[in-house]
Amino acid sequence: MQIANRTKNLGTEGAFEVLAKARALEAQGQNIIHLEIGEPDFDTPLYIRDAAKKALDTGYTHYLPSAGFQDLRLAIAEHISSTRNVPVNFDEVVITPGAKPILNFVLYSTINEGDEVINPNPAYPIYESLINFVGAKPVPYILKEEKGFRFDLDEVKSLVTKKTKMIILNTPHNPTGGILTESDLQGVADLAIKHDLMIFVDEIYDRIIYDGFKHKSILALPGMKERTILLNGFSKTYAMTGWRLGYGIMPKDLAMLVAKMQINCTSHATTFAQVAGVTGLRGPQDDVNKMVSEFWKRRDIIVDGLNKIPGVKCHKPLGAFYVFPNIKGTGTDSRMLADLIMKGGVACLPGTAFGSAGEGYLRFSYANSIPNIEEALRRVEKVIRSL
């Protein structure tokens, strides 16, 4: 069977590859602590699960409009309006099966072959994968450890050319846990307005923030709503990864086109999951707050533990549930060290799974229990001391 040439440009997500390797070792009897996958280890809150069961029992098993269940679009519009302090209408919301289709549909709807998209590095690998897949050129800007894994605005400015169409932002950030400040966002906003650029901002971790920091969104800055696409979803905040429920906020004309793209791909997100999503947004947020509080404790434990290991230096993240320790002092490259740590009983990701700027780093997810994290730290230290 002949395969299309464009598939050569399609990347993958390292976390799932490492997960498969870890499962294979477990099948051979080895005990593995999983710190590789970006998934809350909490169950979806009971009130959301009950809402889904009720939706099934009351007949929410049929087709919906491609842009999504109107009650959920209204709830999302209300939520974004109140949390970003910018008016959002329901017809500027498109709901998708997971958040990834928003990036896919938006790039296909706005980016032509040969266009340039400025994207972070290290970063969630699907950004660069899909930029390549649509025939555009990814132009990376480097997130710097000495700046708390934020970018240098002068560097971003230097990357803009006549072919630039979009800048991708992610805050809080995967894999580093960094958070962009209001001045960072204002600098990018000024750049976007000056050069008539679109901004795609991934805010999937917006509720998972520590140390009293507040989430800032570029969507709220003057002149930015009409040129910004905001990606978000329910997977991280409500521990609903398996439900596949995401959404995008964007100008109405683009929302109509993205909904049309969805008709051609998936029709719409699952009906009863969308009904449960309304309950998630409008219901009590106690479970979310408890989960974030627990992540905060785990963050402090894993950061302190990693910083005690020779050759390792770990910046304390401000958001998400990942640490991105600098392992250059071990004298071992990130992929080799990740493999050795896997053999030592801990699954993690090499920094290069997130781009070339990830060399010299590892990513650990602390979406696991404190006893497991403590044991993982002992195993990691044992491996590194044996080098």
CORTA-V350928 format. One record per residue. N is the residue number from 1. RES is the residue in three letters. SS is DSSP state (helix for helix, strand for strand, loop for the rest). D_FIRST is the distance of its C-alpha to the first C-alpha in whole Angstrom. Layout:
n;res;ss;d_first
N;RES;SS;D_FIRST
N;RES;SS;D_FIRST
//
This chain:
n;res;ss;d_first
1;MET;loop;0
2;GLN;loop;4
3;ILE;loop;6
4;ALA;loop;10
5;ASN;helix;13
6;ARG;helix;15
7;THR;helix;14
8;LYS;helix;15
9;ASN;helix;18
10;LEU;loop;18
11;GLY;loop;21
12;THR;loop;22
13;GLU;loop;25
14;GLY;helix;27
15;ALA;helix;29
16;PHE;helix;26
17;GLU;helix;25
18;VAL;helix;29
19;LEU;helix;29
20;ALA;helix;26
21;LYS;helix;28
22;ALA;helix;32
23;ARG;helix;31
24;ALA;helix;29
25;LEU;helix;33
26;GLU;helix;35
27;ALA;helix;33
28;GLN;loop;35
29;GLY;loop;38
30;GLN;loop;38
31;ASN;loop;40
32;ILE;loop;38
33;ILE;strand;40
34;HIS;strand;37
35;LEU;loop;38
36;GLU;loop;34
37;ILE;loop;33
38;GLY;loop;35
39;GLU;loop;36
40;PRO;loop;39
41;ASP;loop;40
42;PHE;loop;43
43;ASP;loop;42
44;THR;loop;42
45;PRO;loop;45
46;LEU;helix;47
47;TYR;helix;48
48;ILE;helix;44
49;ARG;helix;43
50;ASP;helix;46
51;ALA;helix;45
52;ALA;helix;41
53;LYS;helix;43
54;LYS;helix;45
55;ALA;helix;43
56;LEU;helix;41
57;ASP;helix;44
58;THR;loop;45
59;GLY;loop;42
60;TYR;loop;40
61;THR;loop;37
62;HIS;loop;36
63;TYR;loop;34
64;LEU;loop;36
65;PRO;loop;36
66;SER;loop;33
67;ALA;loop;35
68;GLY;loop;36
69;PHE;loop;39
70;GLN;helix;42
71;ASP;helix;44
72;LEU;helix;42
73;ARG;helix;42
74;LEU;helix;45
75;ALA;helix;46
76;ILE;helix;43
77;ALA;helix;45
78;GLU;helix;49
79;HIS;helix;47
80;ILE;helix;46
81;SER;helix;49
82;SER;helix;52
83;THR;helix;50
84;ARG;helix;49
85;ASN;loop;52
86;VAL;loop;50
87;PRO;loop;50
88;VAL;loop;47
89;ASN;loop;46
90;PHE;helix;44
91;ASP;helix;42
92;GLU;helix;41
93;VAL;strand;39
94;VAL;strand;35
95;ILE;strand;34
96;THR;strand;31
97;PRO;loop;29
98;GLY;loop;30
99;ALA;loop;31
100;LYS;helix;28
101;PRO;helix;27
102;ILE;helix;30
103;LEU;helix;29
104;ASN;helix;25
105;PHE;helix;27
106;VAL;helix;30
107;LEU;helix;28
108;TYR;helix;26
109;SER;helix;29
110;THR;helix;31
111;ILE;loop;29
112;ASN;loop;28
113;GLU;loop;26
114;GLY;loop;28
115;ASP;loop;31
116;GLU;strand;32
117;VAL;strand;32
118;ILE;strand;35
119;ASN;strand;34
120;PRO;strand;36
121;ASN;strand;35
122;PRO;loop;35
123;ALA;loop;34
124;TYR;loop;31
125;PRO;helix;28
126;ILE;helix;26
127;TYR;helix;28
128;GLU;helix;27
129;SER;helix;23
130;LEU;helix;24
131;ILE;helix;26
132;ASN;helix;23
133;PHE;helix;20
134;VAL;loop;22
135;GLY;loop;23
136;ALA;loop;26
137;LYS;strand;28
138;PRO;strand;30
139;VAL;strand;33
140;PRO;strand;35
141;TYR;strand;38
142;ILE;strand;40
143;LEU;loop;41
144;LYS;strand;44
145;GLU;helix;46
146;GLU;helix;49
147;LYS;helix;49
148;GLY;loop;48
149;PHE;loop;44
150;ARG;strand;45
151;PHE;loop;44
152;ASP;loop;46
153;LEU;helix;47
154;ASP;helix;48
155;GLU;helix;44
156;VAL;helix;43
157;LYS;helix;45
158;SER;helix;44
159;LEU;helix;40
160;VAL;loop;41
161;THR;loop;40
162;LYS;loop;39
163;LYS;loop;36
164;THR;strand;36
165;LYS;strand;35
166;MET;strand;36
167;ILE;strand;37
168;ILE;strand;36
169;LEU;strand;38
170;ASN;strand;38
171;THR;loop;41
172;PRO;loop;42
173;HIS;loop;40
174;ASN;loop;37
175;PRO;loop;37
176;THR;loop;41
177;GLY;loop;42
178;GLY;loop;44
179;ILE;loop;46
180;LEU;loop;46
181;THR;loop;50
182;GLU;helix;51
183;SER;helix;52
184;ASP;helix;48
185;LEU;helix;47
186;GLN;helix;50
187;GLY;helix;49
188;VAL;helix;45
189;ALA;helix;47
190;ASP;helix;49
191;LEU;helix;46
192;ALA;helix;44
193;ILE;helix;47
194;LYS;helix;48
195;HIS;helix;44
196;ASP;loop;43
197;LEU;loop;40
198;MET;strand;38
199;ILE;strand;39
200;PHE;strand;36
201;VAL;strand;38
202;ASP;strand;37
203;GLU;loop;40
204;ILE;loop;38
205;TYR;loop;41
206;ASP;loop;44
207;ARG;loop;46
208;ILE;loop;45
209;ILE;strand;48
210;TYR;loop;51
211;ASP;loop;54
212;GLY;loop;55
213;PHE;loop;53
214;LYS;loop;52
215;HIS;loop;48
216;LYS;loop;49
217;SER;loop;46
218;ILE;helix;46
219;LEU;helix;45
220;ALA;helix;49
221;LEU;loop;50
222;PRO;loop;52
223;GLY;loop;49
224;MET;loop;46
225;LYS;helix;45
226;GLU;helix;44
227;ARG;helix;42
228;THR;strand;40
229;ILE;strand;37
230;LEU;strand;38
231;LEU;strand;36
232;ASN;strand;37
233;GLY;strand;37
234;PHE;loop;38
235;SER;loop;36
236;LYS;loop;39
237;THR;loop;42
238;TYR;loop;42
239;ALA;loop;40
240;MET;loop;37
241;THR;helix;34
242;GLY;helix;32
243;TRP;helix;33
244;ARG;loop;31
245;LEU;loop;34
246;GLY;strand;34
247;TYR;strand;35
248;GLY;strand;36
249;ILE;strand;39
250;MET;loop;39
251;PRO;loop;41
252;LYS;helix;40
253;ASP;helix;39
254;LEU;helix;36
255;ALA;helix;36
256;MET;helix;35
257;LEU;helix;32
258;VAL;helix;31
259;ALA;helix;32
260;LYS;helix;30
261;MET;helix;27
262;GLN;helix;27
263;ILE;helix;27
264;ASN;helix;24
265;CYS;helix;23
266;THR;loop;25
267;SER;loop;28
268;HIS;loop;30
269;ALA;loop;31
270;THR;loop;32
271;THR;helix;36
272;PHE;helix;38
273;ALA;helix;37
274;GLN;helix;38
275;VAL;helix;41
276;ALA;helix;42
277;GLY;helix;41
278;VAL;helix;44
279;THR;helix;46
280;GLY;helix;45
281;LEU;helix;46
282;ARG;helix;49
283;GLY;loop;50
284;PRO;loop;52
285;GLN;loop;51
286;ASP;helix;52
287;ASP;helix;49
288;VAL;helix;48
289;ASN;helix;51
290;LYS;helix;51
291;MET;helix;48
292;VAL;helix;48
293;SER;helix;51
294;GLU;helix;50
295;PHE;helix;47
296;TRP;helix;50
297;LYS;helix;52
298;ARG;helix;49
299;ARG;helix;48
300;ASP;helix;52
301;ILE;helix;51
302;ILE;helix;48
303;VAL;helix;49
304;ASP;helix;53
305;GLY;helix;51
306;LEU;helix;48
307;ASN;helix;51
308;LYS;loop;53
309;ILE;loop;51
310;PRO;loop;51
311;GLY;loop;49
312;VAL;loop;48
313;LYS;strand;49
314;CYS;loop;48
315;HIS;loop;48
316;LYS;loop;49
317;PRO;loop;47
318;LEU;loop;48
319;GLY;strand;45
320;ALA;loop;42
321;PHE;loop;42
322;TYR;strand;41
323;VAL;strand;42
324;PHE;loop;41
325;PRO;loop;44
326;ASN;strand;44
327;ILE;loop;44
328;LYS;helix;44
329;GLY;helix;48
330;THR;helix;46
331;GLY;loop;45
332;THR;loop;41
333;ASP;loop;38
334;SER;helix;37
335;ARG;helix;33
336;MET;helix;35
337;LEU;helix;38
338;ALA;helix;36
339;ASP;helix;34
340;LEU;helix;38
341;ILE;helix;39
342;MET;helix;36
343;LYS;helix;37
344;GLY;loop;41
345;GLY;loop;40
346;VAL;strand;39
347;ALA;strand;36
348;CYS;loop;36
349;LEU;strand;33
350;PRO;strand;34
351;GLY;helix;35
352;THR;helix;32
353;ALA;helix;30
354;PHE;helix;31
355;GLY;loop;31
356;SER;helix;33
357;ALA;helix;37
358;GLY;helix;36
359;GLU;loop;37
360;GLY;loop;40
361;TYR;strand;39
362;LEU;strand;38
363;ARG;strand;38
364;PHE;strand;39
365;SER;strand;39
366;TYR;loop;42
367;ALA;loop;41
368;ASN;loop;43
369;SER;loop;46
370;ILE;helix;49
371;PRO;helix;49
372;ASN;helix;46
373;ILE;helix;46
374;GLU;helix;49
375;GLU;helix;48
376;ALA;helix;45
377;LEU;helix;47
378;ARG;helix;49
379;ARG;helix;46
380;VAL;helix;44
381;GLU;helix;48
382;LYS;helix;48
383;VAL;helix;45
384;ILE;helix;46
385;ARG;helix;49
386;SER;loop;48
387;LEU;loop;46
//
